[in-house]
Amino acid sequence: MGQCAYEWLHIEAVVVPEDARGKGLGRALMQQAEAIAASHGCTGAWLGTLAFQARGFYEKLGYSLFGELENFPRGGSYFFMRKEI
């Protein structure tokens, strides 16, 4: 789920059921979202993810870290990531 604003796509959530992971569905969803955003004039995409979630997945798709909220939740981190599209 996401929305375009100020020529940027904000990806609010990407949910792939556990039994469907590792089959390329997440990558396909992200590529489709980026293509739709680009067709609406977006020049970039950004999102947030927790340390125990999918930071590595997004990095493999070309996203880079631009901020970190430490100790959120306690003992963890929340990462802000971006990609130009």
HTML snippet that shows the backbone in 3Dmol.js (N, CA, C, O; Angstrom):
<script src="https://3Dmol.org/build/3Dmol-min.js"></script>
<div id="view" style="width:600px;height:400px;position:relative"></div>
<script>
const pdb = `
ATOM      1  N   MET A   1       0.857  -1.163   0.000  1.00  0.00           N
ATOM      2  CA  MET A   1       0.000   0.000   0.000  1.00  0.00           C
ATOM      3  C   MET A   1       0.904   1.227   0.000  1.00  0.00           C
ATOM      4  O   MET A   1       1.902   1.266   0.719  1.00  0.00           O
ATOM      5  N   GLY A   2       0.564   2.210  -0.789  1.00  0.00           N
ATOM      6  CA  GLY A   2       1.365   3.415  -0.865  1.00  0.00           C
ATOM      7  C   GLY A   2       0.578   4.570  -1.455  1.00  0.00           C
ATOM      8  O   GLY A   2      -0.574   4.423  -1.864  1.00  0.00           O
ATOM      9  N   GLN A   3       1.230   5.721  -1.488  1.00  0.00           N
ATOM     10  CA  GLN A   3       0.600   6.901  -2.067  1.00  0.00           C
ATOM     11  C   GLN A   3       1.670   7.818  -2.634  1.00  0.00           C
ATOM     12  O   GLN A   3       2.804   7.855  -2.155  1.00  0.00           O
ATOM     13  N   CYS A   4       1.281   8.558  -3.666  1.00  0.00           N
ATOM     14  CA  CYS A   4       2.175   9.524  -4.294  1.00  0.00           C
ATOM     15  C   CYS A   4       1.858  10.915  -3.782  1.00  0.00           C
ATOM     16  O   CYS A   4       0.699  11.325  -3.720  1.00  0.00           O
ATOM     17  N   ALA A   5       2.910  11.634  -3.418  1.00  0.00           N
ATOM     18  CA  ALA A   5       2.776  13.027  -2.996  1.00  0.00           C
ATOM     19  C   ALA A   5       4.105  13.732  -3.240  1.00  0.00           C
ATOM     20  O   ALA A   5       5.167  13.178  -2.956  1.00  0.00           O
ATOM     21  N   TYR A   6       4.046  14.948  -3.765  1.00  0.00           N
ATOM     22  CA  TYR A   6       5.242  15.753  -4.010  1.00  0.00           C
ATOM     23  C   TYR A   6       6.260  15.016  -4.882  1.00  0.00           C
ATOM     24  O   TYR A   6       7.467  15.124  -4.666  1.00  0.00           O
ATOM     25  N   GLU A   7       5.768  14.277  -5.855  1.00  0.00           N
ATOM     26  CA  GLU A   7       6.571  13.529  -6.812  1.00  0.00           C
ATOM     27  C   GLU A   7       7.360  12.386  -6.176  1.00  0.00           C
ATOM     28  O   GLU A   7       8.378  11.953  -6.717  1.00  0.00           O
ATOM     29  N   TRP A   8       6.892  11.899  -5.029  1.00  0.00           N
ATOM     30  CA  TRP A   8       7.515  10.765  -4.352  1.00  0.00           C
ATOM     31  C   TRP A   8       6.445   9.764  -3.978  1.00  0.00           C
ATOM     32  O   TRP A   8       5.346  10.131  -3.563  1.00  0.00           O
ATOM     33  N   LEU A   9       6.783   8.491  -4.132  1.00  0.00           N
ATOM     34  CA  LEU A   9       5.927   7.402  -3.681  1.00  0.00           C
ATOM     35  C   LEU A   9       6.318   7.056  -2.257  1.00  0.00           C
ATOM     36  O   LEU A   9       7.483   6.768  -1.982  1.00  0.00           O
ATOM     37  N   HIS A  10       5.355   7.082  -1.353  1.00  0.00           N
ATOM     38  CA  HIS A  10       5.588   6.613   0.011  1.00  0.00           C
ATOM     39  C   HIS A  10       4.966   5.230   0.127  1.00  0.00           C
ATOM     40  O   HIS A  10       3.748   5.081   0.023  1.00  0.00           O
ATOM     41  N   ILE A  11       5.791   4.233   0.339  1.00  0.00           N
ATOM     42  CA  ILE A  11       5.326   2.865   0.487  1.00  0.00           C
ATOM     43  C   ILE A  11       5.030   2.643   1.964  1.00  0.00           C
ATOM     44  O   ILE A  11       5.934   2.625   2.800  1.00  0.00           O
ATOM     45  N   GLU A  12       3.753   2.476   2.265  1.00  0.00           N
ATOM     46  CA  GLU A  12       3.328   2.339   3.654  1.00  0.00           C
ATOM     47  C   GLU A  12       3.432   0.905   4.151  1.00  0.00           C
ATOM     48  O   GLU A  12       3.749   0.676   5.318  1.00  0.00           O
ATOM     49  N   ALA A  13       3.170  -0.059   3.284  1.00  0.00           N
ATOM     50  CA  ALA A  13       3.219  -1.457   3.707  1.00  0.00           C
ATOM     51  C   ALA A  13       3.388  -2.364   2.504  1.00  0.00           C
ATOM     52  O   ALA A  13       2.797  -2.143   1.447  1.00  0.00           O
ATOM     53  N   VAL A  14       4.205  -3.384   2.684  1.00  0.00           N
ATOM     54  CA  VAL A  14       4.344  -4.466   1.717  1.00  0.00           C
ATOM     55  C   VAL A  14       4.158  -5.755   2.516  1.00  0.00           C
ATOM     56  O   VAL A  14       4.936  -6.055   3.421  1.00  0.00           O
ATOM     57  N   VAL A  15       3.140  -6.492   2.176  1.00  0.00           N
ATOM     58  CA  VAL A  15       2.848  -7.721   2.914  1.00  0.00           C
ATOM     59  C   VAL A  15       2.809  -8.895   1.943  1.00  0.00           C
ATOM     60  O   VAL A  15       1.994  -8.936   1.021  1.00  0.00           O
ATOM     61  N   VAL A  16       3.689  -9.825   2.168  1.00  0.00           N
ATOM     62  CA  VAL A  16       3.715 -11.061   1.389  1.00  0.00           C
ATOM     63  C   VAL A  16       3.538 -12.198   2.392  1.00  0.00           C
ATOM     64  O   VAL A  16       4.342 -12.339   3.313  1.00  0.00           O
ATOM     65  N   PRO A  17       2.495 -13.009   2.224  1.00  0.00           N
ATOM     66  CA  PRO A  17       2.285 -14.123   3.151  1.00  0.00           C
ATOM     67  C   PRO A  17       3.530 -15.010   3.243  1.00  0.00           C
ATOM     68  O   PRO A  17       4.233 -15.219   2.254  1.00  0.00           O
ATOM     69  N   GLU A  18       3.781 -15.512   4.415  1.00  0.00           N
ATOM     70  CA  GLU A  18       4.997 -16.291   4.650  1.00  0.00           C
ATOM     71  C   GLU A  18       5.170 -17.439   3.657  1.00  0.00           C
ATOM     72  O   GLU A  18       6.283 -17.695   3.199  1.00  0.00           O
ATOM     73  N   ASP A  19       4.087 -18.128   3.323  1.00  0.00           N
ATOM     74  CA  ASP A  19       4.196 -19.265   2.406  1.00  0.00           C
ATOM     75  C   ASP A  19       4.450 -18.848   0.960  1.00  0.00           C
ATOM     76  O   ASP A  19       4.737 -19.699   0.118  1.00  0.00           O
ATOM     77  N   ALA A  20       4.348 -17.547   0.659  1.00  0.00           N
ATOM     78  CA  ALA A  20       4.585 -17.049  -0.692  1.00  0.00           C
ATOM     79  C   ALA A  20       5.948 -16.355  -0.816  1.00  0.00           C
ATOM     80  O   ALA A  20       6.317 -15.905  -1.901  1.00  0.00           O
ATOM     81  N   ARG A  21       6.686 -16.270   0.280  1.00  0.00           N
ATOM     82  CA  ARG A  21       7.983 -15.584   0.247  1.00  0.00           C
ATOM     83  C   ARG A  21       9.025 -16.423  -0.476  1.00  0.00           C
ATOM     84  O   ARG A  21       8.945 -17.650  -0.522  1.00  0.00           O
ATOM     85  N   GLY A  22      10.005 -15.725  -1.039  1.00  0.00           N
ATOM     86  CA  GLY A  22      11.084 -16.403  -1.738  1.00  0.00           C
ATOM     87  C   GLY A  22      10.747 -16.807  -3.163  1.00  0.00           C
ATOM     88  O   GLY A  22      11.505 -17.534  -3.804  1.00  0.00           O
ATOM     89  N   LYS A  23       9.612 -16.337  -3.656  1.00  0.00           N
ATOM     90  CA  LYS A  23       9.168 -16.705  -5.004  1.00  0.00           C
ATOM     91  C   LYS A  23       9.150 -15.515  -5.962  1.00  0.00           C
ATOM     92  O   LYS A  23       8.672 -15.631  -7.090  1.00  0.00           O
ATOM     93  N   GLY A  24       9.671 -14.372  -5.512  1.00  0.00           N
ATOM     94  CA  GLY A  24       9.733 -13.196  -6.367  1.00  0.00           C
ATOM     95  C   GLY A  24       8.511 -12.301  -6.314  1.00  0.00           C
ATOM     96  O   GLY A  24       8.459 -11.288  -7.012  1.00  0.00           O
ATOM     97  N   LEU A  25       7.526 -12.654  -5.501  1.00  0.00           N
ATOM     98  CA  LEU A  25       6.300 -11.851  -5.437  1.00  0.00           C
ATOM     99  C   LEU A  25       6.563 -10.457  -4.865  1.00  0.00           C
ATOM    100  O   LEU A  25       6.059  -9.464  -5.389  1.00  0.00           O
ATOM    101  N   GLY A  26       7.344 -10.383  -3.802  1.00  0.00           N
ATOM    102  CA  GLY A  26       7.657  -9.081  -3.207  1.00  0.00           C
ATOM    103  C   GLY A  26       8.380  -8.171  -4.182  1.00  0.00           C
ATOM    104  O   GLY A  26       8.049  -6.992  -4.305  1.00  0.00           O
ATOM    105  N   ARG A  27       9.366  -8.721  -4.873  1.00  0.00           N
ATOM    106  CA  ARG A  27      10.106  -7.949  -5.882  1.00  0.00           C
ATOM    107  C   ARG A  27       9.146  -7.466  -6.968  1.00  0.00           C
ATOM    108  O   ARG A  27       9.209  -6.305  -7.373  1.00  0.00           O
ATOM    109  N   ALA A  28       8.268  -8.334  -7.438  1.00  0.00           N
ATOM    110  CA  ALA A  28       7.311  -7.967  -8.493  1.00  0.00           C
ATOM    111  C   ALA A  28       6.365  -6.864  -8.014  1.00  0.00           C
ATOM    112  O   ALA A  28       6.068  -5.934  -8.764  1.00  0.00           O
ATOM    113  N   LEU A  29       5.895  -6.963  -6.776  1.00  0.00           N
ATOM    114  CA  LEU A  29       5.012  -5.929  -6.228  1.00  0.00           C
ATOM    115  C   LEU A  29       5.714  -4.577  -6.172  1.00  0.00           C
ATOM    116  O   LEU A  29       5.139  -3.553  -6.540  1.00  0.00           O
ATOM    117  N   MET A  30       6.961  -4.584  -5.707  1.00  0.00           N
ATOM    118  CA  MET A  30       7.719  -3.338  -5.606  1.00  0.00           C
ATOM    119  C   MET A  30       7.977  -2.741  -6.989  1.00  0.00           C
ATOM    120  O   MET A  30       7.838  -1.533  -7.179  1.00  0.00           O
ATOM    121  N   GLN A  31       8.347  -3.572  -7.943  1.00  0.00           N
ATOM    122  CA  GLN A  31       8.603  -3.074  -9.293  1.00  0.00           C
ATOM    123  C   GLN A  31       7.345  -2.502  -9.922  1.00  0.00           C
ATOM    124  O   GLN A  31       7.398  -1.482 -10.608  1.00  0.00           O
ATOM    125  N   GLN A  32       6.218  -3.154  -9.690  1.00  0.00           N
ATOM    126  CA  GLN A  32       4.957  -2.648 -10.234  1.00  0.00           C
ATOM    127  C   GLN A  32       4.581  -1.320  -9.581  1.00  0.00           C
ATOM    128  O   GLN A  32       4.147  -0.393 -10.264  1.00  0.00           O
ATOM    129  N   ALA A  33       4.746  -1.226  -8.264  1.00  0.00           N
ATOM    130  CA  ALA A  33       4.440   0.032  -7.561  1.00  0.00           C
ATOM    131  C   ALA A  33       5.323   1.163  -8.070  1.00  0.00           C
ATOM    132  O   ALA A  33       4.842   2.277  -8.282  1.00  0.00           O
ATOM    133  N   GLU A  34       6.605   0.888  -8.269  1.00  0.00           N
ATOM    134  CA  GLU A  34       7.523   1.908  -8.767  1.00  0.00           C
ATOM    135  C   GLU A  34       7.163   2.327 -10.190  1.00  0.00           C
ATOM    136  O   GLU A  34       7.245   3.508 -10.526  1.00  0.00           O
ATOM    137  N   ALA A  35       6.769   1.378 -11.020  1.00  0.00           N
ATOM    138  CA  ALA A  35       6.376   1.691 -12.400  1.00  0.00           C
ATOM    139  C   ALA A  35       5.117   2.553 -12.424  1.00  0.00           C
ATOM    140  O   ALA A  35       5.035   3.509 -13.195  1.00  0.00           O
ATOM    141  N   ILE A  36       4.154   2.226 -11.599  1.00  0.00           N
ATOM    142  CA  ILE A  36       2.924   3.022 -11.529  1.00  0.00           C
ATOM    143  C   ILE A  36       3.244   4.427 -11.039  1.00  0.00           C
ATOM    144  O   ILE A  36       2.740   5.410 -11.581  1.00  0.00           O
ATOM    145  N   ALA A  37       4.090   4.519 -10.004  1.00  0.00           N
ATOM    146  CA  ALA A  37       4.473   5.828  -9.470  1.00  0.00           C
ATOM    147  C   ALA A  37       5.184   6.661 -10.536  1.00  0.00           C
ATOM    148  O   ALA A  37       4.904   7.851 -10.685  1.00  0.00           O
ATOM    149  N   ALA A  38       6.098   6.041 -11.275  1.00  0.00           N
ATOM    150  CA  ALA A  38       6.811   6.765 -12.335  1.00  0.00           C
ATOM    151  C   ALA A  38       5.847   7.263 -13.400  1.00  0.00           C
ATOM    152  O   ALA A  38       6.017   8.361 -13.928  1.00  0.00           O
ATOM    153  N   SER A  39       4.828   6.454 -13.721  1.00  0.00           N
ATOM    154  CA  SER A  39       3.851   6.875 -14.730  1.00  0.00           C
ATOM    155  C   SER A  39       3.003   8.045 -14.249  1.00  0.00           C
ATOM    156  O   SER A  39       2.374   8.731 -15.056  1.00  0.00           O
ATOM    157  N   HIS A  40       2.983   8.275 -12.940  1.00  0.00           N
ATOM    158  CA  HIS A  40       2.273   9.412 -12.358  1.00  0.00           C
ATOM    159  C   HIS A  40       3.220  10.569 -12.051  1.00  0.00           C
ATOM    160  O   HIS A  40       2.835  11.525 -11.377  1.00  0.00           O
ATOM    161  N   GLY A  41       4.452  10.488 -12.540  1.00  0.00           N
ATOM    162  CA  GLY A  41       5.395  11.583 -12.395  1.00  0.00           C
ATOM    163  C   GLY A  41       6.273  11.535 -11.164  1.00  0.00           C
ATOM    164  O   GLY A  41       6.985  12.500 -10.889  1.00  0.00           O
ATOM    165  N   CYS A  42       6.248  10.459 -10.421  1.00  0.00           N
ATOM    166  CA  CYS A  42       7.103  10.352  -9.239  1.00  0.00           C
ATOM    167  C   CYS A  42       8.552  10.143  -9.663  1.00  0.00           C
ATOM    168  O   CYS A  42       8.836   9.452 -10.641  1.00  0.00           O
ATOM    169  N   THR A  43       9.453  10.749  -8.914  1.00  0.00           N
ATOM    170  CA  THR A  43      10.880  10.632  -9.207  1.00  0.00           C
ATOM    171  C   THR A  43      11.609   9.778  -8.184  1.00  0.00           C
ATOM    172  O   THR A  43      12.787   9.468  -8.362  1.00  0.00           O
ATOM    173  N   GLY A  44      10.926   9.396  -7.122  1.00  0.00           N
ATOM    174  CA  GLY A  44      11.552   8.575  -6.104  1.00  0.00           C
ATOM    175  C   GLY A  44      10.522   7.881  -5.248  1.00  0.00           C
ATOM    176  O   GLY A  44       9.325   8.159  -5.326  1.00  0.00           O
ATOM    177  N   ALA A  45      11.017   6.959  -4.418  1.00  0.00           N
ATOM    178  CA  ALA A  45      10.165   6.225  -3.479  1.00  0.00           C
ATOM    179  C   ALA A  45      10.879   6.166  -2.140  1.00  0.00           C
ATOM    180  O   ALA A  45      12.107   6.116  -2.076  1.00  0.00           O
ATOM    181  N   TRP A  46      10.094   6.174  -1.072  1.00  0.00           N
ATOM    182  CA  TRP A  46      10.683   6.038   0.257  1.00  0.00           C
ATOM    183  C   TRP A  46       9.781   5.186   1.136  1.00  0.00           C
ATOM    184  O   TRP A  46       8.584   5.055   0.884  1.00  0.00           O
ATOM    185  N   LEU A  47      10.378   4.612   2.169  1.00  0.00           N
ATOM    186  CA  LEU A  47       9.656   3.717   3.070  1.00  0.00           C
ATOM    187  C   LEU A  47      10.401   3.617   4.385  1.00  0.00           C
ATOM    188  O   LEU A  47      11.514   4.121   4.538  1.00  0.00           O
ATOM    189  N   GLY A  48       9.761   2.960   5.321  1.00  0.00           N
ATOM    190  CA  GLY A  48      10.392   2.678   6.606  1.00  0.00           C
ATOM    191  C   GLY A  48      10.266   1.209   6.916  1.00  0.00           C
ATOM    192  O   GLY A  48       9.284   0.567   6.543  1.00  0.00           O
ATOM    193  N   THR A  49      11.262   0.673   7.600  1.00  0.00           N
ATOM    194  CA  THR A  49      11.235  -0.734   7.993  1.00  0.00           C
ATOM    195  C   THR A  49      11.965  -0.900   9.313  1.00  0.00           C
ATOM    196  O   THR A  49      12.893  -0.151   9.619  1.00  0.00           O
ATOM    197  N   LEU A  50      11.551  -1.864  10.075  1.00  0.00           N
ATOM    198  CA  LEU A  50      12.191  -2.155  11.351  1.00  0.00           C
ATOM    199  C   LEU A  50      13.404  -3.047  11.156  1.00  0.00           C
ATOM    200  O   LEU A  50      13.523  -3.728  10.137  1.00  0.00           O
ATOM    201  N   ALA A  51      14.298  -3.044  12.125  1.00  0.00           N
ATOM    202  CA  ALA A  51      15.536  -3.812  12.024  1.00  0.00           C
ATOM    203  C   ALA A  51      15.278  -5.292  11.788  1.00  0.00           C
ATOM    204  O   ALA A  51      16.020  -5.933  11.044  1.00  0.00           O
ATOM    205  N   PHE A  52      14.251  -5.841  12.400  1.00  0.00           N
ATOM    206  CA  PHE A  52      13.993  -7.278  12.268  1.00  0.00           C
ATOM    207  C   PHE A  52      13.161  -7.610  11.042  1.00  0.00           C
ATOM    208  O   PHE A  52      12.831  -8.774  10.815  1.00  0.00           O
ATOM    209  N   GLN A  53      12.821  -6.609  10.254  1.00  0.00           N
ATOM    210  CA  GLN A  53      12.004  -6.865   9.078  1.00  0.00           C
ATOM    211  C   GLN A  53      12.863  -6.998   7.832  1.00  0.00           C
ATOM    212  O   GLN A  53      13.756  -7.845   7.801  1.00  0.00           O
ATOM    213  N   ALA A  54      12.631  -6.208   6.827  1.00  0.00           N
ATOM    214  CA  ALA A  54      13.134  -6.492   5.483  1.00  0.00           C
ATOM    215  C   ALA A  54      14.147  -5.495   4.936  1.00  0.00           C
ATOM    216  O   ALA A  54      14.152  -5.233   3.733  1.00  0.00           O
ATOM    217  N   ARG A  55      15.004  -4.933   5.781  1.00  0.00           N
ATOM    218  CA  ARG A  55      15.973  -3.961   5.273  1.00  0.00           C
ATOM    219  C   ARG A  55      16.799  -4.546   4.120  1.00  0.00           C
ATOM    220  O   ARG A  55      16.972  -3.888   3.094  1.00  0.00           O
ATOM    221  N   GLY A  56      17.300  -5.751   4.274  1.00  0.00           N
ATOM    222  CA  GLY A  56      18.105  -6.384   3.231  1.00  0.00           C
ATOM    223  C   GLY A  56      17.345  -6.565   1.927  1.00  0.00           C
ATOM    224  O   GLY A  56      17.911  -6.410   0.844  1.00  0.00           O
ATOM    225  N   PHE A  57      16.071  -6.889   2.030  1.00  0.00           N
ATOM    226  CA  PHE A  57      15.220  -7.037   0.840  1.00  0.00           C
ATOM    227  C   PHE A  57      15.185  -5.735   0.060  1.00  0.00           C
ATOM    228  O   PHE A  57      15.362  -5.733  -1.158  1.00  0.00           O
ATOM    229  N   TYR A  58      14.957  -4.626   0.753  1.00  0.00           N
ATOM    230  CA  TYR A  58      14.872  -3.333   0.078  1.00  0.00           C
ATOM    231  C   TYR A  58      16.227  -2.912  -0.489  1.00  0.00           C
ATOM    232  O   TYR A  58      16.290  -2.323  -1.569  1.00  0.00           O
ATOM    233  N   GLU A  59      17.305  -3.208   0.227  1.00  0.00           N
ATOM    234  CA  GLU A  59      18.635  -2.874  -0.292  1.00  0.00           C
ATOM    235  C   GLU A  59      18.912  -3.625  -1.587  1.00  0.00           C
ATOM    236  O   GLU A  59      19.521  -3.067  -2.499  1.00  0.00           O
ATOM    237  N   LYS A  60      18.480  -4.876  -1.687  1.00  0.00           N
ATOM    238  CA  LYS A  60      18.658  -5.642  -2.930  1.00  0.00           C
ATOM    239  C   LYS A  60      17.883  -5.023  -4.087  1.00  0.00           C
ATOM    240  O   LYS A  60      18.231  -5.233  -5.249  1.00  0.00           O
ATOM    241  N   LEU A  61      16.832  -4.259  -3.776  1.00  0.00           N
ATOM    242  CA  LEU A  61      16.029  -3.596  -4.809  1.00  0.00           C
ATOM    243  C   LEU A  61      16.554  -2.195  -5.131  1.00  0.00           C
ATOM    244  O   LEU A  61      15.947  -1.473  -5.923  1.00  0.00           O
ATOM    245  N   GLY A  62      17.669  -1.811  -4.525  1.00  0.00           N
ATOM    246  CA  GLY A  62      18.274  -0.521  -4.832  1.00  0.00           C
ATOM    247  C   GLY A  62      17.963   0.594  -3.856  1.00  0.00           C
ATOM    248  O   GLY A  62      18.331   1.743  -4.100  1.00  0.00           O
ATOM    249  N   TYR A  63      17.297   0.285  -2.760  1.00  0.00           N
ATOM    250  CA  TYR A  63      16.996   1.298  -1.754  1.00  0.00           C
ATOM    251  C   TYR A  63      18.213   1.525  -0.859  1.00  0.00           C
ATOM    252  O   TYR A  63      18.959   0.591  -0.564  1.00  0.00           O
ATOM    253  N   SER A  64      18.405   2.769  -0.433  1.00  0.00           N
ATOM    254  CA  SER A  64      19.517   3.089   0.455  1.00  0.00           C
ATOM    255  C   SER A  64      18.994   3.777   1.709  1.00  0.00           C
ATOM    256  O   SER A  64      17.936   4.407   1.703  1.00  0.00           O
ATOM    257  N   LEU A  65      19.745   3.643   2.754  1.00  0.00           N
ATOM    258  CA  LEU A  65      19.392   4.197   4.061  1.00  0.00           C
ATOM    259  C   LEU A  65      19.584   5.712   4.049  1.00  0.00           C
ATOM    260  O   LEU A  65      20.616   6.205   3.592  1.00  0.00           O
ATOM    261  N   PHE A  66      18.585   6.457   4.553  1.00  0.00           N
ATOM    262  CA  PHE A  66      18.767   7.899   4.701  1.00  0.00           C
ATOM    263  C   PHE A  66      18.469   8.377   6.116  1.00  0.00           C
ATOM    264  O   PHE A  66      18.582   9.568   6.405  1.00  0.00           O
ATOM    265  N   GLY A  67      18.098   7.474   6.982  1.00  0.00           N
ATOM    266  CA  GLY A  67      17.869   7.863   8.370  1.00  0.00           C
ATOM    267  C   GLY A  67      17.593   6.652   9.241  1.00  0.00           C
ATOM    268  O   GLY A  67      17.178   5.596   8.764  1.00  0.00           O
ATOM    269  N   GLU A  68      17.834   6.833  10.523  1.00  0.00           N
ATOM    270  CA  GLU A  68      17.589   5.761  11.474  1.00  0.00           C
ATOM    271  C   GLU A  68      17.035   6.348  12.764  1.00  0.00           C
ATOM    272  O   GLU A  68      17.577   7.310  13.310  1.00  0.00           O
ATOM    273  N   LEU A  69      15.964   5.764  13.235  1.00  0.00           N
ATOM    274  CA  LEU A  69      15.395   6.117  14.528  1.00  0.00           C
ATOM    275  C   LEU A  69      15.826   5.015  15.490  1.00  0.00           C
ATOM    276  O   LEU A  69      15.267   3.918  15.486  1.00  0.00           O
ATOM    277  N   GLU A  70      16.816   5.318  16.304  1.00  0.00           N
ATOM    278  CA  GLU A  70      17.376   4.318  17.213  1.00  0.00           C
ATOM    279  C   GLU A  70      16.440   4.066  18.392  1.00  0.00           C
ATOM    280  O   GLU A  70      15.644   4.922  18.778  1.00  0.00           O
ATOM    281  N   ASN A  71      16.560   2.886  18.937  1.00  0.00           N
ATOM    282  CA  ASN A  71      15.792   2.478  20.118  1.00  0.00           C
ATOM    283  C   ASN A  71      14.289   2.495  19.862  1.00  0.00           C
ATOM    284  O   ASN A  71      13.497   2.817  20.748  1.00  0.00           O
ATOM    285  N   PHE A  72      13.909   2.138  18.622  1.00  0.00           N
ATOM    286  CA  PHE A  72      12.498   2.062  18.239  1.00  0.00           C
ATOM    287  C   PHE A  72      12.257   0.767  17.504  1.00  0.00           C
ATOM    288  O   PHE A  72      12.658   0.655  16.345  1.00  0.00           O
ATOM    289  N   PRO A  73      11.629  -0.207  18.105  1.00  0.00           N
ATOM    290  CA  PRO A  73      11.261  -0.228  19.517  1.00  0.00           C
ATOM    291  C   PRO A  73      12.504  -0.394  20.390  1.00  0.00           C
ATOM    292  O   PRO A  73      13.609  -0.570  19.877  1.00  0.00           O
ATOM    293  N   ARG A  74      12.325  -0.338  21.677  1.00  0.00           N
ATOM    294  CA  ARG A  74      13.450  -0.396  22.612  1.00  0.00           C
ATOM    295  C   ARG A  74      14.410  -1.526  22.214  1.00  0.00           C
ATOM    296  O   ARG A  74      14.017  -2.684  22.074  1.00  0.00           O
ATOM    297  N   GLY A  75      15.658  -1.152  22.041  1.00  0.00           N
ATOM    298  CA  GLY A  75      16.682  -2.114  21.655  1.00  0.00           C
ATOM    299  C   GLY A  75      16.798  -2.348  20.168  1.00  0.00           C
ATOM    300  O   GLY A  75      17.708  -3.053  19.732  1.00  0.00           O
ATOM    301  N   GLY A  76      15.908  -1.780  19.373  1.00  0.00           N
ATOM    302  CA  GLY A  76      15.919  -1.961  17.923  1.00  0.00           C
ATOM    303  C   GLY A  76      16.093  -0.645  17.205  1.00  0.00           C
ATOM    304  O   GLY A  76      16.462   0.359  17.815  1.00  0.00           O
ATOM    305  N   SER A  77      15.832  -0.644  15.932  1.00  0.00           N
ATOM    306  CA  SER A  77      15.910   0.563  15.107  1.00  0.00           C
ATOM    307  C   SER A  77      14.843   0.533  14.032  1.00  0.00           C
ATOM    308  O   SER A  77      14.415  -0.531  13.585  1.00  0.00           O
ATOM    309  N   TYR A  78      14.423   1.715  13.626  1.00  0.00           N
ATOM    310  CA  TYR A  78      13.511   1.905  12.496  1.00  0.00           C
ATOM    311  C   TYR A  78      14.328   2.608  11.431  1.00  0.00           C
ATOM    312  O   TYR A  78      14.924   3.653  11.691  1.00  0.00           O
ATOM    313  N   PHE A  79      14.360   2.038  10.223  1.00  0.00           N
ATOM    314  CA  PHE A  79      15.185   2.571   9.148  1.00  0.00           C
ATOM    315  C   PHE A  79      14.331   3.257   8.096  1.00  0.00           C
ATOM    316  O   PHE A  79      13.281   2.745   7.706  1.00  0.00           O
ATOM    317  N   PHE A  80      14.780   4.410   7.643  1.00  0.00           N
ATOM    318  CA  PHE A  80      14.156   5.140   6.554  1.00  0.00           C
ATOM    319  C   PHE A  80      15.007   4.893   5.308  1.00  0.00           C
ATOM    320  O   PHE A  80      16.222   5.090   5.326  1.00  0.00           O
ATOM    321  N   MET A  81      14.348   4.457   4.220  1.00  0.00           N
ATOM    322  CA  MET A  81      15.064   4.096   3.009  1.00  0.00           C
ATOM    323  C   MET A  81      14.462   4.801   1.800  1.00  0.00           C
ATOM    324  O   MET A  81      13.275   5.125   1.785  1.00  0.00           O
ATOM    325  N   ARG A  82      15.290   5.033   0.789  1.00  0.00           N
ATOM    326  CA  ARG A  82      14.848   5.753  -0.402  1.00  0.00           C
ATOM    327  C   ARG A  82      15.470   5.174  -1.658  1.00  0.00           C
ATOM    328  O   ARG A  82      16.487   4.481  -1.624  1.00  0.00           O
ATOM    329  N   LYS A  83      14.810   5.490  -2.778  1.00  0.00           N
ATOM    330  CA  LYS A  83      15.325   5.070  -4.086  1.00  0.00           C
ATOM    331  C   LYS A  83      14.797   6.045  -5.134  1.00  0.00           C
ATOM    332  O   LYS A  83      13.622   6.410  -5.113  1.00  0.00           O
ATOM    333  N   GLU A  84      15.654   6.460  -6.033  1.00  0.00           N
ATOM    334  CA  GLU A  84      15.182   7.265  -7.160  1.00  0.00           C
ATOM    335  C   GLU A  84      14.631   6.317  -8.216  1.00  0.00           C
ATOM    336  O   GLU A  84      15.190   5.252  -8.477  1.00  0.00           O
ATOM    337  N   ILE A  85      13.522   6.735  -8.814  1.00  0.00           N
ATOM    338  CA  ILE A  85      12.890   5.877  -9.831  1.00  0.00           C
ATOM    339  C   ILE A  85      12.751   6.646 -11.138  1.00  0.00           C
ATOM    340  O   ILE A  85      12.244   6.106 -12.121  1.00  0.00           O
TER     341      ILE A  85
END
`;
const viewer = $3Dmol.createViewer("view");
viewer.addModel(pdb, "pdb");
viewer.setStyle({}, {cartoon: {color: "spectrum"}});
viewer.zoomTo();
viewer.render();
</script>
